[in-house]
Every structure is written in structure tokens, then in C-alpha cells.
Amino acid sequence: MSQTTEQINRSDIGDILENSLNGNRLGPADCLRLLESDDVHLMGLVSGHLTRKQFGKKVSFVNNIILNYTNVCITDCKFCAFYRSPGSDDAYTLSLDQIESRVKTAWDMFKIRQVLIQGGHNPNLKIEYYENAFKMIRQKFPEVGVHGLSASEIDMISRIEKSSTKEVLSRLKESGLQSIPGAGAEILVDSVKDVISPKKISSADWIRIMDEAHSLDIPASATMMYGHVENNDDIVDHFFKIVKLQEKTSGFMAFIPWNFEPNNTLMQEEKLVEYGTGGTQLLKMIAISRLVFNGLIPHIQSSWLTNGVGMAQLALQYGANDFGGTLIGEEVVSCTGSRSTELTGKLIVDAIHQIGYQAEERDNFYNPIALL
């Protein structure tokens, strides 16, 4: 760290990085200065050091599939290329038998440890659809964790059922839901949401539903989709809304920053966003995520899905400690045509080994299964 110390002493963000190394938490003003700084490499040196101090050179990943159970959606988000309106020719909803078949195939072939269940906001699906699916997965595939339904999907179910979101969460937990992905957060600032997803839940509702889930002992991931119409102040707001909830509940297991892919979306068509933000911004967001959440949210994910394996390898040296999942069957990001959206466990292990790290397969709750 001696060379790094010299660089810190010369850097305009040196005081922030030194405070981080001393175990002090960042405030919003510190976060804003990091976002405005171009000293990304130095941020990465410090955040990488903090990560290795906690995890050594072990990188976790999960063998999983994404089950996009329906593409029917009435939310019409401008950043989404996946959804179809009710009645569209290529609209679909998977039956219980189709869900079982996909999970069985993935278990038989890959010994998956997680099913990530996400879909559209389908007004035709009642809560029993989800309860039956979760019960079936937990009964027939007990080693496969059910990680499903964003806060906005929970809200949709509650409106269909004319029930509270907490009651919906309680029923879903009883039927087998074990944890919740962070989707639907995007940027937790309503002026941003009014542009990119005006029909989706508000920032306050996302936080409230996550708070309710944590109160029921349902842990979650938190996410941030950056690189569209937000500014640095919005990103700071997003970070510290999550910080505040995590300080209250300790319910977030991981944080996943990922960049918006504009291809085939209304946002590109309307020229709101013409291209993605690129690799340097990813590394900056990974490093800042570690610095903001150090000692608060343990796992930072490297986000290979929207940035590719090479950038994910770099992200592991800039503060990420988790490679994410294999994501067999992913359909949402693939609709943007950005890149291949599937990896096998072997490809992930090879990518981790290539940069001199150890690969550790994990389960749905980040518990280690095997060192590979």
C-alpha cells in the first residue's frame, strides 16, 4: 500500500480514501466528490484493498437460471425492450408445468442453486399463480433457492388482490419465497422515474416494500441502473436511501450496480439515451459502491451481464467480490441485443482463475458450497 499511500496524498479525493481505509463511513458529500473525480484507478486500488481485506482473493458466484415467467406488462417502461402489451402476438405466460420443466432441466444439467424469478406486471395473474410455483419449486427441488419478484411486481400483485404489500409478502414467504431481487429501483429519485418509468412504483414505495420484506426476515439485493437521464446528485440520493434502510434493517445481502443498455428501447428511439456509459463508468460505480457500503452491505456484484466478462474481471479488482450468476435462460437484457447473456459455471470459474483469484460456488444466501 506504500505506493497507493503516496498517490492518496497527491489526490484531490485523498482525504475521502484515507477515511475509508481507516474504517470511517462516507457521507453524501464524499460520494458526490467521488462521482465528480476522474481518479478511478485510485478509487479502485482502495476499494480493492478493502474487498481483499474482507474476502481475501475468493470470488463467489451462483449456478442459477433466470425464469422470466411472463413478458406481459402494463407498466410500459421506456428502458425495457422485453415487455409486451396484453394481447400481443408474442406475449406469453409460463404454465406451472413449463416452470417445473425448466427448473428440472437446469437442476439435472447444472445443479443450480437458485431460480431468479422475474417477469412483467401482468394484470391477469393472481397471487395463487406465484404461490403454486414457489411451493412446487421448494417441494420438488429443495436445494434450489427461490429468489424472486421485484418490489414493483409485489406491488402489482397487491393491487390485483386488493391486499397490502406486507400481506402479499407474508403469503409468498409461506409458499416458498426466500429472498427478493433489487429490480424496480432503477434510480430512487422520482423525477428520474417520471421520465423512464412513470407507471412504476415510487422510490418511497420501493423502500417501503423492501423494509416490509426485511421485517418478515426476507433478505434482498439492492440494485442501481445508471447511465440514462440521472445526474450525480440523483446517484448520491439513491446510494444513501439504501444506506439509511440498511442501517435500520441489515436486510440487503448484496448491491448490484449495472449500466442501462439503450438498444431497442423507447429511450433510444426518443433519443433520450443513444449509447451505454462504458467500462470506465462501471469501474467507478463498483469502486464507489464498495466505499459507500463498506461494513454495511457485504457483497458487491461485478455485473458481467451488461458489461461482459472482461469488464467483470476488472470489476473484481475494483471492489466487487461476487461474479453474480450463470443466468441460464435470461431474456430481458438479451432483448437489447447487447451480448450473450448466459454463462456456464465453468466459464465463470475460468474467468475468475484467469485473474489469479479463487472461485467459490455459493447458494442463494451467499453461503459457500464449494471452492473450485
C-alpha positions in Angstrom: 0.0 0.0 0.0 3.0 2.4 0.2 2.7 3.5 -3.4 -1.0 3.8 -3.0 -0.4 6.0 0.1 1.7 8.3 -2.0 -1.0 8.6 -4.6 -3.6 9.2 -2.0 -1.6 12.1 -0.6 -1.5 13.7 -4.0 -5.1 13.1 -4.9 -8.0 15.6 -4.7 -10.1 12.8 -3.1 -7.2 11.6 -0.9 -9.0 12.6 2.3 -12.0 10.5 1.4 -10.0 7.4 0.5 -7.9 7.7 3.7 -11.0 7.9 5.8 -12.3 4.8 4.1 -9.0 2.9 4.8 -9.4 4.0 8.4 -12.8 2.4 8.6 -14.8 5.6 8.5 -18.1 5.7 6.6 -18.6 8.1 3.7 -21.3 10.8 3.7 -23.3 12.1 0.7 -20.8 15.0 0.1 -17.9 12.5 -0.1 -19.9 10.3 -2.5 -20.6 13.3 -4.8 -16.9 14.2 -4.9 -16.0 10.6 -5.8 -18.6 10.7 -8.7 -17.1 14.0 -9.9 -13.5 12.8 -9.7 -11.6 11.1 -12.6 -9.2 9.3 -10.3 -11.0 6.0 -10.9 -7.8 3.9 -10.7 -7.0 5.2 -7.2 -10.6 4.6 -6.1 -10.2 1.0 -7.4 -6.9 0.5 -5.6 -8.5 1.5 -2.3 -11.8 -0.3 -2.8 -10.0 -3.4 -4.0 -7.8 -3.4 -0.9 -10.9 -3.1 1.4 -12.5 -6.0 -0.5 -9.4 -8.3 -0.2 -9.2 -7.4 3.4 -12.7 -8.8 3.9 -12.7 -11.7 1.4 -9.1 -12.4 0.5 -8.9 -13.5 -3.1 -12.1 -15.5 -3.1 -14.8 -14.6 -5.6 -18.3 -16.1 -5.2 -20.9 -17.0 -7.9 -24.1 -18.9 -8.0 -25.3 -21.5 -10.5 -28.7 -20.2 -11.4 -31.3 -19.6 -14.0 -33.5 -16.6 -14.7 -37.1 -17.6 -15.0 -38.8 -14.8 -16.9 -42.3 -16.2 -16.3 -44.2 -13.7 -18.4 -43.4 -10.8 -20.7 -47.0 -9.4 -20.4 -46.7 -5.9 -18.8 -48.8 -2.8 -18.4 -46.0 -0.6 -17.0 -44.5 0.4 -20.3 -41.1 1.4 -19.0 -39.1 3.3 -21.6 -35.9 1.4 -20.8 -37.3 -2.0 -21.4 -37.1 -4.0 -24.7 -38.6 -7.2 -23.2 -42.2 -6.4 -22.3 -45.3 -7.0 -24.5 -48.7 -5.5 -24.0 -51.6 -7.8 -23.1 -53.0 -9.5 -26.2 -49.8 -9.1 -28.3 -49.0 -11.9 -30.7 -45.7 -12.7 -28.9 -47.0 -12.3 -25.4 -46.5 -15.3 -23.1 -47.1 -16.6 -19.6 -45.4 -19.9 -18.5 -47.6 -22.6 -17.1 -46.8 -24.4 -13.8 -45.7 -27.5 -15.9 -43.4 -25.3 -18.0 -41.8 -23.8 -14.9 -41.2 -27.2 -13.5 -39.7 -28.5 -16.7 -37.3 -25.5 -16.9 -36.2 -25.9 -13.3 -35.8 -29.7 -13.6 -33.7 -29.4 -16.7 -31.5 -26.8 -15.1 -31.1 -28.9 -11.9 -30.3 -32.0 -13.9 -27.8 -30.3 -16.2 -26.2 -27.7 -14.0 -27.2 -28.5 -10.3 -28.5 -24.9 -10.0 -28.8 -23.4 -6.5 -31.1 -20.5 -7.3 -34.0 -19.6 -9.5 -34.3 -15.9 -10.1 -37.9 -15.3 -10.9 -38.9 -12.0 -12.6 -41.4 -11.0 -15.3 -43.7 -8.3 -16.4 -46.5 -6.6 -14.5 -49.2 -9.0 -15.7 -52.7 -7.9 -14.6 -54.1 -11.4 -15.3 -52.0 -13.3 -12.7 -53.4 -13.7 -9.2 -51.3 -14.5 -6.2 -52.1 -18.2 -6.4 -50.0 -18.4 -9.6 -46.9 -17.4 -7.7 -47.8 -19.4 -4.6 -48.2 -22.6 -6.6 -44.9 -22.0 -8.5 -42.9 -21.4 -5.3 -44.4 -24.3 -3.5 -43.7 -26.6 -6.4 -40.0 -25.5 -6.6 -39.3 -25.8 -2.9 -41.0 -29.2 -2.6 -39.5 -30.8 -5.7 -36.1 -29.0 -5.8 -35.3 -28.3 -2.1 -31.7 -27.4 -2.8 -32.8 -24.6 -5.2 -33.4 -21.2 -3.6 -36.3 -19.1 -4.7 -35.1 -15.5 -5.3 -38.0 -13.8 -6.9 -40.2 -10.9 -7.7 -39.1 -7.2 -7.6 -40.8 -4.7 -5.3 -42.8 -3.4 -8.2 -44.1 -6.9 -9.0 -45.1 -7.3 -5.3 -47.0 -4.0 -5.6 -48.7 -5.2 -8.8 -49.9 -8.4 -7.0 -51.2 -6.4 -4.1 -53.3 -4.2 -6.4 -54.7 -7.2 -8.2 -55.5 -8.9 -4.8 -56.7 -5.6 -3.2 -54.4 -6.5 -0.3 -51.4 -4.9 1.4 -47.9 -5.5 0.1 -46.9 -6.9 3.5 -49.7 -9.4 3.4 -48.6 -10.4 -0.1 -45.0 -10.8 1.1 -46.2 -12.9 4.0 -48.2 -15.2 1.8 -45.4 -15.6 -0.7 -42.8 -16.3 2.0 -45.1 -19.0 3.4 -45.3 -20.6 0.0 -41.6 -20.6 -0.5 -40.2 -17.2 -1.5 -36.8 -16.9 0.2 -35.3 -13.6 -1.0 -36.1 -10.7 -3.3 -34.0 -9.2 -6.1 -33.5 -5.5 -6.3 -35.1 -4.8 -9.6 -37.5 -1.9 -9.9 -35.2 0.5 -8.0 -33.6 1.9 -11.2 -32.7 5.3 -9.6 -34.6 6.0 -6.4 -35.5 9.6 -7.4 -39.0 10.2 -8.6 -38.0 13.0 -11.1 -35.9 10.3 -12.8 -38.7 7.7 -12.6 -41.2 10.2 -14.0 -39.1 10.1 -17.2 -38.1 6.4 -17.6 -40.9 4.5 -15.8 -43.8 6.8 -14.9 -46.2 3.9 -14.3 -43.9 2.0 -11.9 -43.9 2.4 -8.1 -42.4 5.4 -6.5 -39.0 5.5 -4.8 -40.7 5.6 -1.4 -42.8 2.6 -2.2 -39.7 0.6 -3.3 -38.0 1.4 0.0 -41.2 0.6 2.0 -41.7 -2.8 0.3 -38.1 -3.7 0.9 -38.5 -2.6 4.6 -41.5 -4.8 4.9 -39.7 -7.8 3.4 -36.8 -7.3 5.8 -39.2 -7.1 8.7 -40.5 -10.5 7.6 -36.9 -11.9 7.5 -36.9 -12.0 3.7 -33.5 -10.7 2.7 -32.9 -8.9 -0.6 -30.5 -7.5 -3.1 -30.3 -3.8 -3.9 -29.6 -2.5 -7.4 -29.0 0.7 -9.3 -29.5 1.1 -13.0 -27.3 4.1 -14.0 -26.4 5.7 -17.3 -29.6 7.2 -18.6 -31.2 10.5 -17.5 -29.9 10.7 -13.9 -27.3 13.1 -12.7 -24.7 12.7 -9.9 -26.9 14.2 -7.2 -29.6 11.5 -8.1 -27.0 8.8 -7.8 -26.0 10.1 -4.3 -29.6 10.1 -3.3 -30.0 6.6 -4.4 -27.0 5.3 -2.5 -28.0 7.0 0.7 -31.6 5.9 0.7 -30.3 2.4 0.6 -27.7 3.2 3.3 -30.5 4.5 5.5 -32.6 1.4 5.1 -29.7 -0.9 5.6 -28.7 0.8 8.8 -32.2 0.1 10.0 -32.8 -3.4 8.9 -29.5 -5.1 7.7 -31.7 -6.8 5.2 -29.6 -6.3 2.0 -27.2 -9.1 1.2 -25.7 -7.5 -1.9 -25.6 -4.4 -4.1 -25.5 -4.6 -7.9 -24.8 -1.5 -10.0 -25.5 -2.0 -13.7 -25.5 0.3 -16.7 -28.5 0.9 -18.8 -28.4 -0.7 -22.3 -30.4 1.6 -24.7 -30.6 -0.7 -27.7 -34.2 -1.4 -28.9 -35.7 0.7 -26.2 -38.0 3.7 -26.3 -35.3 5.8 -24.7 -33.1 5.2 -27.6 -35.9 5.8 -30.1 -36.7 9.1 -28.4 -33.0 10.0 -28.3 -33.0 10.4 -24.6 -30.1 8.0 -24.4 -28.2 6.9 -27.5 -25.5 4.6 -26.1 -24.3 3.0 -22.9 -21.8 4.5 -20.5 -19.0 2.1 -21.0 -16.4 0.3 -18.9 -14.7 3.2 -17.0 -18.0 4.3 -15.5 -18.7 0.7 -14.5 -15.4 0.5 -12.6 -16.1 3.9 -11.0 -19.6 2.7 -9.8 -18.2 -0.6 -8.5 -15.4 1.2 -6.5 -17.8 3.8 -5.1 -20.3 1.1 -4.2 -17.7 -0.7 -2.1 -16.6 2.6 -0.5 -20.1 3.7 0.3 -21.3 0.3 1.6 -18.1 -1.0 3.2 -19.1 -2.6 6.5 -22.7 -2.2 5.7 -23.6 -4.4 2.7 -21.1 -7.2 2.4 -21.4 -8.3 -1.3 -20.8 -6.1 -4.4 -21.6 -7.8 -7.7 -19.4 -7.4 -10.8 -22.3 -7.0 -13.3 -21.0 -9.1 -16.2 -24.5 -9.2 -17.7 -24.4 -5.7 -19.2 -20.6 -5.2 -19.4 -19.2 -8.6 -20.4 -16.8 -11.0 -18.8 -13.6 -8.9 -19.3 -15.1 -5.9 -17.5 -16.4 -8.1 -14.8 -12.9 -9.4 -14.2 -11.6 -5.8 -13.8 -14.5 -5.1 -11.5 -13.3 -7.8 -9.2 -10.2 -5.7 -8.7 -12.2 -2.5 -8.2 -14.2 -3.6 -5.2 -16.6 -6.4 -6.4 -16.4 -9.8 -4.7 -19.2 -11.7 -6.4 -19.4 -12.6 -10.0 -23.2 -13.0 -10.0 -25.0 -15.9 -11.6 -24.8 -18.1 -14.6 -28.2 -16.7 -15.7 -29.3 -19.5 -17.9 -32.5 -18.6 -19.8 -32.2 -14.8 -19.4 -34.5 -12.9 -21.7 -34.7 -9.3 -20.6 -31.2 -7.9 -21.4 -30.9 -10.2 -24.4 -33.8 -8.3 -26.0 -31.5 -5.3 -26.3 -29.2 -7.4 -28.4 -26.2 -6.2 -26.4 -24.3 -9.5 -26.0 -24.6 -13.1 -24.9 -26.5 -13.2 -21.6 -25.6 -16.8 -20.4 -22.5 -18.2 -18.9 -21.8 -21.7 -17.6 -20.3 -22.2 -14.2 -17.1 -23.4 -15.8 -16.8 -20.2 -17.8 -17.2 -18.1 -14.7 -14.7 -20.3 -12.8 -12.2 -19.9 -15.6 -12.7 -16.2 -15.7 -12.0 -15.9 -12.0 -8.9 -18.1 -12.2 -7.6 -16.1 -15.1 -7.0 -13.1 -12.9 -5.4 -15.1 -10.0 -8.5 -15.4 -7.8 -10.2 -18.4 -6.2 -13.7 -19.3 -7.3 -16.3 -20.2 -4.7 -19.7 -21.5 -5.6 -22.4 -20.2 -3.3 -26.1 -20.7 -2.6 -29.0 -18.2 -2.6 -27.8 -16.7 0.7 -24.2 -16.3 -0.2 -23.2 -19.3 1.9 -20.2 -21.2 0.3 -20.9 -24.6 -1.3 -17.5 -25.5 -2.8 -14.1 -24.0 -3.6 -13.4 -24.6 -7.2 
